[in-house]
């Protein structure tokens, strides 16, 4: 396991809804020849005794022990092209099935399974939304429970402000780039993906009250209304 990226600072596992849990952790990377450190989120969905990890964040030994108390990790889902740092760690540790968006398959991994809107997912009450116009693969999981829960990666974000996982330089840059806004569409993802309005129009037809995003705070009860207002602002008319 020493060949995998090490665990970075992270929170304890927190319950968001019944059988749905979240963890916030640090991410360190180099972009545009600059060092960045900011926060990211993993969502854990329990389906019976099984655990499905989405937008993985590697946990330290104490966090892994806490995870194992919740159930048995059987599946790992990668929803976005810009995430995936810690997926291989969990796939290896738990011999888990690995599910990825179309376009993210590895030629060297026959065990990887491609997510599809028309095929069953490893969560019994879930369906997949796929951005059809994006330049980079990106999807959203819709859970049909608690009024509808979206589990997003980079497209939908709800960063209300920088947290303890940010370095000062990243905080200052990202404030200027417009990252810290409620019910936001990720600025870097938007630039890379160049999505068209029709994807967001399709997304607005889903029934949901809550959103758990790859970055930021959980958005509860008003997610559909809040994100719809953002979509209308970004794609007027």
Secondary structure, DSSP 8 states (H G I E B T S, - for coil): -TTS-----B---EEEETTEEEEEEEEEEEETTEEEEEEEEEEEEEETTEEEEES-----HHHHHHHHHH-EEEEEEE-BTT--TTHHHHHHHHT-EEEE-TT---TT-TTEEE--TTS--SSTTEEEEE-SS-SS-BEEEEE-STT-EEE-SSSEEB--S--TT--HHHHHHHHHTT---TTEE-HHHHHHH---HHHHHHHHTS--SEEE-SSB--B-S-HHHHHHHHHHHHT--
